[in-house]
Amino acid sequence: MMFVIFQFVFVAPDVTSSTTVHEEMSRHLPTLLRPANTDFLVINKFMHHSNFFFEIMVKSMAQHLLSTGRIKVSTDLSL
């Protein structure tokens, strides 16, 4: 079982054009997994390690919600 312990924070110099880690990762996902892609090895390797990428995306989404104030965490859970 894999466990992602890293936090990926993207700090953009301009607030209006900032993109998050999960936006950048999910932007290229349809291109990689499109049916016209005939590279079986790339798709097979990605699907084998997809759990790692999806865990990073979920953590990035949660971090984005916390940093924008759209979700609150009690002090008991933040430790």
Distance bins in CASP14 RR format, pairs under 12 A and 6 or more apart:
PFRMAT RR
TARGET T0000
AUTHOR 0000-0000-0000
RMODE 2
METHOD distances of the structure
MODEL  1
1 51 0 0 0 0 1 0 0 0 0 0 0
1 52 0 0 0 0 0 1 0 0 0 0 0
1 55 0 0 0 0 0 1 0 0 0 0 0
2 48 0 0 0 0 0 1 0 0 0 0 0
2 49 0 0 0 0 1 0 0 0 0 0 0
2 50 0 0 0 0 0 1 0 0 0 0 0
2 51 1 0 1 0 0 0 0 0 0 0 0
2 52 1 0 1 0 0 0 0 0 0 0 0
2 53 0 0 0 0 0 1 0 0 0 0 0
2 54 0 0 0 0 0 1 0 0 0 0 0
2 55 1 0 0 1 0 0 0 0 0 0 0
2 56 0 0 0 0 0 1 0 0 0 0 0
3 51 0 0 0 0 0 1 0 0 0 0 0
3 52 0 0 0 0 1 0 0 0 0 0 0
3 55 0 0 0 0 1 0 0 0 0 0 0
3 56 0 0 0 0 0 1 0 0 0 0 0
3 59 0 0 0 0 0 1 0 0 0 0 0
4 21 0 0 0 0 0 1 0 0 0 0 0
4 49 0 0 0 0 0 1 0 0 0 0 0
4 51 0 0 0 0 1 0 0 0 0 0 0
4 52 1 0 0 1 0 0 0 0 0 0 0
4 53 0 0 0 0 1 0 0 0 0 0 0
4 54 0 0 0 0 1 0 0 0 0 0 0
4 55 1 0 1 0 0 0 0 0 0 0 0
4 56 1 0 1 0 0 0 0 0 0 0 0
4 57 0 0 0 0 0 1 0 0 0 0 0
4 58 0 0 0 0 1 0 0 0 0 0 0
4 59 1 0 0 1 0 0 0 0 0 0 0
4 60 0 0 0 0 0 1 0 0 0 0 0
4 62 0 0 0 0 0 1 0 0 0 0 0
5 52 0 0 0 0 0 1 0 0 0 0 0
5 55 0 0 0 0 1 0 0 0 0 0 0
5 56 0 0 0 0 0 1 0 0 0 0 0
5 59 0 0 0 0 1 0 0 0 0 0 0
6 21 0 0 0 0 0 1 0 0 0 0 0
6 52 0 0 0 0 0 1 0 0 0 0 0
6 55 0 0 0 0 1 0 0 0 0 0 0
6 56 1 0 0 1 0 0 0 0 0 0 0
6 59 0 0 0 0 1 0 0 0 0 0 0
6 60 0 0 0 0 0 1 0 0 0 0 0
6 63 0 0 0 0 0 1 0 0 0 0 0
7 21 0 0 0 0 1 0 0 0 0 0 0
7 55 0 0 0 0 0 1 0 0 0 0 0
7 56 0 0 0 0 1 0 0 0 0 0 0
7 59 1 0 0 1 0 0 0 0 0 0 0
7 60 0 0 0 0 1 0 0 0 0 0 0
7 62 0 0 0 0 0 1 0 0 0 0 0
7 63 1 0 0 1 0 0 0 0 0 0 0
7 64 0 0 0 0 0 1 0 0 0 0 0
7 66 0 0 0 0 0 1 0 0 0 0 0
7 67 0 0 0 0 0 1 0 0 0 0 0
8 20 0 0 0 0 1 0 0 0 0 0 0
8 21 1 0 1 0 0 0 0 0 0 0 0
8 22 0 0 0 0 1 0 0 0 0 0 0
8 23 0 0 0 0 0 1 0 0 0 0 0
8 24 0 0 0 0 1 0 0 0 0 0 0
8 25 0 0 0 0 1 0 0 0 0 0 0
8 53 0 0 0 0 0 1 0 0 0 0 0
8 55 0 0 0 0 0 1 0 0 0 0 0
8 56 1 0 0 1 0 0 0 0 0 0 0
8 57 0 0 0 0 1 0 0 0 0 0 0
8 58 0 0 0 0 0 1 0 0 0 0 0
8 59 1 0 0 1 0 0 0 0 0 0 0
8 60 1 0 1 0 0 0 0 0 0 0 0
8 61 0 0 0 0 0 1 0 0 0 0 0
8 62 0 0 0 0 0 1 0 0 0 0 0
8 63 0 0 0 0 1 0 0 0 0 0 0
8 64 0 0 0 0 0 1 0 0 0 0 0
9 18 0 0 0 0 0 1 0 0 0 0 0
9 20 0 0 0 0 1 0 0 0 0 0 0
9 21 1 0 0 1 0 0 0 0 0 0 0
9 22 0 0 0 0 0 1 0 0 0 0 0
9 56 0 0 0 0 0 1 0 0 0 0 0
9 59 0 0 0 0 0 1 0 0 0 0 0
9 60 0 0 0 0 1 0 0 0 0 0 0
9 63 1 0 0 1 0 0 0 0 0 0 0
9 64 0 0 0 0 1 0 0 0 0 0 0
9 66 0 0 0 0 0 1 0 0 0 0 0
9 67 0 0 0 0 1 0 0 0 0 0 0
10 17 0 0 0 0 0 1 0 0 0 0 0
10 18 1 0 0 1 0 0 0 0 0 0 0
10 19 1 0 0 1 0 0 0 0 0 0 0
10 20 1 0 1 0 0 0 0 0 0 0 0
10 21 1 0 1 0 0 0 0 0 0 0 0
10 22 0 0 0 0 1 0 0 0 0 0 0
10 23 0 0 0 0 1 0 0 0 0 0 0
10 24 1 0 0 1 0 0 0 0 0 0 0
10 25 0 0 0 0 0 1 0 0 0 0 0
10 56 0 0 0 0 0 1 0 0 0 0 0
10 60 0 0 0 0 1 0 0 0 0 0 0
10 63 0 0 0 0 1 0 0 0 0 0 0
10 64 0 0 0 0 1 0 0 0 0 0 0
10 67 0 0 0 0 0 1 0 0 0 0 0
11 18 0 0 0 0 1 0 0 0 0 0 0
11 19 0 0 0 0 0 1 0 0 0 0 0
11 20 0 0 0 0 0 1 0 0 0 0 0
11 21 0 0 0 0 0 1 0 0 0 0 0
11 63 0 0 0 0 0 1 0 0 0 0 0
11 67 0 0 0 0 0 1 0 0 0 0 0
12 18 1 1 0 0 0 0 0 0 0 0 0
12 19 1 0 0 1 0 0 0 0 0 0 0
12 20 0 0 0 0 1 0 0 0 0 0 0
12 21 0 0 0 0 0 1 0 0 0 0 0
12 23 0 0 0 0 0 1 0 0 0 0 0
12 24 0 0 0 0 0 1 0 0 0 0 0
12 67 0 0 0 0 0 1 0 0 0 0 0
15 67 0 0 0 0 0 1 0 0 0 0 0
15 68 0 0 0 0 0 1 0 0 0 0 0
17 23 0 0 0 0 0 1 0 0 0 0 0
18 24 0 0 0 0 0 1 0 0 0 0 0
18 64 0 0 0 0 1 0 0 0 0 0 0
18 67 0 0 0 0 0 1 0 0 0 0 0
18 68 0 0 0 0 0 1 0 0 0 0 0
19 25 0 0 0 0 0 1 0 0 0 0 0
19 26 0 0 0 0 0 1 0 0 0 0 0
19 27 0 0 0 0 1 0 0 0 0 0 0
19 60 0 0 0 0 0 1 0 0 0 0 0
19 64 0 0 0 0 0 1 0 0 0 0 0
20 26 0 0 0 0 1 0 0 0 0 0 0
20 27 0 0 0 0 0 1 0 0 0 0 0
20 56 0 0 0 0 0 1 0 0 0 0 0
20 57 0 0 0 0 1 0 0 0 0 0 0
20 59 0 0 0 0 0 1 0 0 0 0 0
20 60 1 0 1 0 0 0 0 0 0 0 0
20 61 1 0 0 1 0 0 0 0 0 0 0
20 62 0 0 0 0 0 1 0 0 0 0 0
20 63 0 0 0 0 1 0 0 0 0 0 0
20 64 1 0 1 0 0 0 0 0 0 0 0
20 65 0 0 0 0 0 1 0 0 0 0 0
20 66 0 0 0 0 0 1 0 0 0 0 0
20 67 0 0 0 0 1 0 0 0 0 0 0
20 68 0 0 0 0 1 0 0 0 0 0 0
21 27 0 0 0 0 0 1 0 0 0 0 0
21 53 0 0 0 0 0 1 0 0 0 0 0
21 55 0 0 0 0 0 1 0 0 0 0 0
21 56 1 0 0 1 0 0 0 0 0 0 0
21 57 1 0 0 1 0 0 0 0 0 0 0
21 58 0 0 0 0 0 1 0 0 0 0 0
21 59 0 0 0 0 1 0 0 0 0 0 0
21 60 1 0 1 0 0 0 0 0 0 0 0
21 61 0 0 0 0 1 0 0 0 0 0 0
21 62 0 0 0 0 0 1 0 0 0 0 0
21 63 0 0 0 0 1 0 0 0 0 0 0
21 64 0 0 0 0 1 0 0 0 0 0 0
21 67 0 0 0 0 0 1 0 0 0 0 0
22 28 0 0 0 0 0 1 0 0 0 0 0
22 29 0 0 0 0 0 1 0 0 0 0 0
22 53 0 0 0 0 1 0 0 0 0 0 0
22 54 0 0 0 0 1 0 0 0 0 0 0
22 55 0 0 0 0 0 1 0 0 0 0 0
22 56 1 0 0 1 0 0 0 0 0 0 0
22 57 1 0 1 0 0 0 0 0 0 0 0
22 58 1 0 0 1 0 0 0 0 0 0 0
22 59 0 0 0 0 1 0 0 0 0 0 0
22 60 1 1 0 0 0 0 0 0 0 0 0
22 61 1 0 1 0 0 0 0 0 0 0 0
22 62 0 0 0 0 1 0 0 0 0 0 0
22 63 0 0 0 0 1 0 0 0 0 0 0
22 64 1 0 0 1 0 0 0 0 0 0 0
22 65 0 0 0 0 0 1 0 0 0 0 0
23 29 0 0 0 0 0 1 0 0 0 0 0
23 57 0 0 0 0 1 0 0 0 0 0 0
23 60 0 0 0 0 1 0 0 0 0 0 0
23 61 0 0 0 0 1 0 0 0 0 0 0
23 64 0 0 0 0 1 0 0 0 0 0 0
24 53 0 0 0 0 0 1 0 0 0 0 0
24 56 0 0 0 0 0 1 0 0 0 0 0
24 57 0 0 0 0 1 0 0 0 0 0 0
24 60 0 0 0 0 1 0 0 0 0 0 0
25 31 0 0 0 0 0 1 0 0 0 0 0
25 32 0 0 0 0 0 1 0 0 0 0 0
25 46 0 0 0 0 0 1 0 0 0 0 0
25 50 0 0 0 0 0 1 0 0 0 0 0
25 52 0 0 0 0 0 1 0 0 0 0 0
25 53 1 0 0 1 0 0 0 0 0 0 0
25 54 0 0 0 0 1 0 0 0 0 0 0
25 55 0 0 0 0 0 1 0 0 0 0 0
25 56 1 0 0 1 0 0 0 0 0 0 0
25 57 1 0 1 0 0 0 0 0 0 0 0
25 58 0 0 0 0 0 1 0 0 0 0 0
25 59 0 0 0 0 0 1 0 0 0 0 0
25 60 1 0 0 1 0 0 0 0 0 0 0
25 61 0 0 0 0 0 1 0 0 0 0 0
26 32 0 0 0 0 0 1 0 0 0 0 0
26 33 0 0 0 0 0 1 0 0 0 0 0
26 53 0 0 0 0 1 0 0 0 0 0 0
26 54 0 0 0 0 1 0 0 0 0 0 0
26 56 0 0 0 0 0 1 0 0 0 0 0
26 57 1 0 0 1 0 0 0 0 0 0 0
26 58 0 0 0 0 0 1 0 0 0 0 0
26 60 0 0 0 0 1 0 0 0 0 0 0
26 61 0 0 0 0 1 0 0 0 0 0 0
27 57 0 0 0 0 0 1 0 0 0 0 0
28 34 0 0 0 0 0 1 0 0 0 0 0
28 37 0 0 0 0 0 1 0 0 0 0 0
28 42 0 0 0 0 0 1 0 0 0 0 0
28 46 0 0 0 0 0 1 0 0 0 0 0
28 53 0 0 0 0 0 1 0 0 0 0 0
28 57 0 0 0 0 0 1 0 0 0 0 0
29 37 0 0 0 0 0 1 0 0 0 0 0
29 43 0 0 0 0 0 1 0 0 0 0 0
29 46 0 0 0 0 1 0 0 0 0 0 0
29 47 0 0 0 0 0 1 0 0 0 0 0
29 50 0 0 0 0 1 0 0 0 0 0 0
29 53 0 0 0 0 1 0 0 0 0 0 0
29 54 0 0 0 0 1 0 0 0 0 0 0
29 57 0 0 0 0 1 0 0 0 0 0 0
30 36 0 0 0 0 0 1 0 0 0 0 0
30 37 0 0 0 0 0 1 0 0 0 0 0
31 37 1 0 0 1 0 0 0 0 0 0 0
31 39 0 0 0 0 0 1 0 0 0 0 0
31 42 0 0 0 0 0 1 0 0 0 0 0
31 43 0 0 0 0 0 1 0 0 0 0 0
31 46 0 0 0 0 0 1 0 0 0 0 0
32 39 0 0 0 0 1 0 0 0 0 0 0
32 42 1 0 0 1 0 0 0 0 0 0 0
32 43 1 0 0 1 0 0 0 0 0 0 0
32 44 0 0 0 0 0 1 0 0 0 0 0
32 45 0 0 0 0 0 1 0 0 0 0 0
32 46 1 0 0 1 0 0 0 0 0 0 0
32 47 0 0 0 0 0 1 0 0 0 0 0
32 50 0 0 0 0 0 1 0 0 0 0 0
32 53 0 0 0 0 0 1 0 0 0 0 0
33 39 0 0 0 0 0 1 0 0 0 0 0
33 42 0 0 0 0 1 0 0 0 0 0 0
33 43 1 0 0 1 0 0 0 0 0 0 0
33 44 0 0 0 0 0 1 0 0 0 0 0
33 46 1 0 0 1 0 0 0 0 0 0 0
33 47 0 0 0 0 1 0 0 0 0 0 0
33 50 0 0 0 0 1 0 0 0 0 0 0
33 53 0 0 0 0 0 1 0 0 0 0 0
34 42 0 0 0 0 0 1 0 0 0 0 0
34 43 0 0 0 0 1 0 0 0 0 0 0
35 43 0 0 0 0 0 1 0 0 0 0 0
36 43 0 0 0 0 0 1 0 0 0 0 0
37 43 1 0 0 1 0 0 0 0 0 0 0
37 44 0 0 0 0 0 1 0 0 0 0 0
37 46 0 0 0 0 0 1 0 0 0 0 0
39 45 0 0 0 0 1 0 0 0 0 0 0
39 46 0 0 0 0 1 0 0 0 0 0 0
40 46 0 0 0 0 0 1 0 0 0 0 0
40 47 0 0 0 0 0 1 0 0 0 0 0
41 47 0 0 0 0 0 1 0 0 0 0 0
41 48 0 0 0 0 0 1 0 0 0 0 0
42 48 0 0 0 0 0 1 0 0 0 0 0
42 49 0 0 0 0 0 1 0 0 0 0 0
43 49 0 0 0 0 0 1 0 0 0 0 0
43 50 0 0 0 0 0 1 0 0 0 0 0
44 50 0 0 0 0 0 1 0 0 0 0 0
45 52 0 0 0 0 0 1 0 0 0 0 0
45 53 0 0 0 0 0 1 0 0 0 0 0
46 52 0 0 0 0 0 1 0 0 0 0 0
46 53 1 0 0 1 0 0 0 0 0 0 0
46 54 0 0 0 0 0 1 0 0 0 0 0
47 53 0 0 0 0 0 1 0 0 0 0 0
47 54 0 0 0 0 0 1 0 0 0 0 0
49 55 0 0 0 0 0 1 0 0 0 0 0
49 56 0 0 0 0 0 1 0 0 0 0 0
50 56 0 0 0 0 0 1 0 0 0 0 0
50 57 0 0 0 0 0 1 0 0 0 0 0
51 57 0 0 0 0 0 1 0 0 0 0 0
51 58 0 0 0 0 0 1 0 0 0 0 0
52 58 0 0 0 0 0 1 0 0 0 0 0
52 59 0 0 0 0 0 1 0 0 0 0 0
53 59 0 0 0 0 0 1 0 0 0 0 0
53 60 0 0 0 0 0 1 0 0 0 0 0
54 60 0 0 0 0 0 1 0 0 0 0 0
54 61 0 0 0 0 0 1 0 0 0 0 0
55 61 0 0 0 0 0 1 0 0 0 0 0
55 62 0 0 0 0 0 1 0 0 0 0 0
56 62 0 0 0 0 0 1 0 0 0 0 0
56 63 0 0 0 0 0 1 0 0 0 0 0
57 63 0 0 0 0 0 1 0 0 0 0 0
57 64 0 0 0 0 0 1 0 0 0 0 0
58 64 0 0 0 0 0 1 0 0 0 0 0
58 65 0 0 0 0 0 1 0 0 0 0 0
59 65 0 0 0 0 0 1 0 0 0 0 0
59 66 0 0 0 0 0 1 0 0 0 0 0
60 66 0 0 0 0 0 1 0 0 0 0 0
60 67 0 0 0 0 0 1 0 0 0 0 0
61 67 0 0 0 0 0 1 0 0 0 0 0
61 68 0 0 0 0 0 1 0 0 0 0 0
61 70 0 0 0 0 0 1 0 0 0 0 0
61 71 0 0 0 0 0 1 0 0 0 0 0
62 68 0 0 0 0 0 1 0 0 0 0 0
62 69 0 0 0 0 0 1 0 0 0 0 0
62 70 0 0 0 0 0 1 0 0 0 0 0
62 71 1 0 0 1 0 0 0 0 0 0 0
62 73 0 0 0 0 1 0 0 0 0 0 0
62 77 0 0 0 0 0 1 0 0 0 0 0
63 69 0 0 0 0 0 1 0 0 0 0 0
63 70 0 0 0 0 0 1 0 0 0 0 0
63 71 0 0 0 0 0 1 0 0 0 0 0
63 73 0 0 0 0 0 1 0 0 0 0 0
64 70 0 0 0 0 1 0 0 0 0 0 0
64 71 0 0 0 0 1 0 0 0 0 0 0
65 71 1 0 1 0 0 0 0 0 0 0 0
65 72 0 0 0 0 1 0 0 0 0 0 0
65 73 0 0 0 0 1 0 0 0 0 0 0
66 72 0 0 0 0 1 0 0 0 0 0 0
66 73 1 0 0 1 0 0 0 0 0 0 0
66 77 0 0 0 0 0 1 0 0 0 0 0
66 78 0 0 0 0 1 0 0 0 0 0 0
67 73 0 0 0 0 0 1 0 0 0 0 0
71 77 0 0 0 0 0 1 0 0 0 0 0
71 78 0 0 0 0 0 1 0 0 0 0 0
72 78 0 0 0 0 1 0 0 0 0 0 0
73 79 0 0 0 0 1 0 0 0 0 0 0
END
